[in-house]
Amino acid sequence: MSLPEELVDAASRAVAEGRAPNVSAYVARALAQLGEEDTLADVISQMRAAGGEPTTEDYSWASQALGHPVRPLKDPDTAHAAVS
């Protein structure tokens, strides 16, 4: 497998800083996290299909509940809400 140099550098820094035991572990953790995000995106997509898109009131409630502004995404198929 080949990776862009900047990604290899990031993985190497993580190992050097003790955030990963080796580059393989770093890549494995990143791939696992990506799999979790894909699953979250599927759940959000299913929720939107069942209940529709979040309303302005929904975003207002979420902002109040989280204690910081939450706004709609430009791409509703992504897994994360935008936080200001």
C-alpha positions as CSV (number, residue, x, y, z in Angstrom):
1,M,0.0,0.0,0.0
2,S,1.3,3.5,-0.7
3,L,0.3,6.7,1.1
4,P,0.9,10.3,0.4
5,E,4.0,11.5,2.2
6,E,2.2,13.9,4.4
7,L,0.1,11.1,5.8
8,V,3.1,9.0,6.4
9,D,4.7,11.9,8.2
10,A,1.6,12.4,10.4
11,A,1.7,8.7,11.3
12,S,5.4,8.8,12.1
13,R,4.9,11.9,14.3
14,A,2.1,10.1,16.2
15,V,4.5,7.2,16.9
16,A,7.3,9.6,17.9
17,E,5.0,11.4,20.2
18,G,3.7,8.2,21.8
19,R,0.2,8.5,20.4
20,A,0.6,5.2,18.5
21,P,2.9,2.2,19.1
22,N,3.8,2.0,15.4
23,V,2.6,3.2,12.0
24,S,0.6,0.1,11.3
25,A,-1.4,0.6,14.5
26,Y,-1.9,4.2,13.6
27,V,-3.3,3.3,10.2
28,A,-5.4,0.5,11.7
29,R,-7.0,2.9,14.2
30,A,-7.7,5.4,11.5
31,L,-9.4,2.8,9.3
32,A,-11.5,1.6,12.2
33,Q,-12.5,5.2,13.0
34,L,-13.5,5.7,9.3
35,G,-15.6,2.6,9.5
36,E,-17.4,4.0,12.6
37,E,-18.0,7.3,10.8
38,D,-19.5,5.5,7.8
39,T,-21.8,3.6,10.2
40,L,-22.8,7.0,11.8
41,A,-23.4,8.4,8.4
42,D,-25.8,5.5,7.6
43,V,-27.7,6.0,10.9
44,I,-28.1,9.7,10.2
45,S,-29.2,9.0,6.6
46,Q,-31.8,6.6,7.9
47,M,-33.0,9.1,10.5
48,R,-33.4,11.8,7.9
49,A,-35.2,9.4,5.6
50,A,-37.7,8.5,8.4
51,G,-38.1,11.9,9.9
52,G,-37.1,14.4,7.3
53,E,-34.4,17.1,7.5
54,P,-33.7,18.8,10.8
55,T,-35.7,22.1,11.2
56,T,-34.4,25.5,12.3
57,E,-36.1,24.6,15.7
58,D,-34.1,21.4,15.9
59,Y,-30.8,23.2,15.3
60,S,-31.8,25.8,17.9
61,W,-32.6,23.1,20.5
62,A,-29.3,21.3,19.7
63,S,-27.4,24.6,20.1
64,Q,-29.0,25.2,23.5
65,A,-28.5,21.6,24.7
66,L,-24.9,21.5,23.7
67,G,-24.1,25.0,24.9
68,H,-22.6,26.2,21.5
69,P,-24.0,27.1,18.1
70,V,-24.9,24.2,15.8
71,R,-25.7,25.0,12.2
72,P,-26.8,22.9,9.2
73,L,-24.2,21.3,6.9
74,K,-23.8,22.3,3.3
75,D,-23.7,18.6,2.5
76,P,-26.5,16.8,4.4
77,D,-25.0,13.4,3.6
78,T,-21.9,13.9,5.8
79,A,-21.8,12.5,9.3
80,H,-21.0,15.5,11.4
81,A,-22.9,18.7,12.2
82,A,-21.1,21.9,11.9
83,V,-20.1,23.6,15.1
84,S,-19.3,27.3,15.3
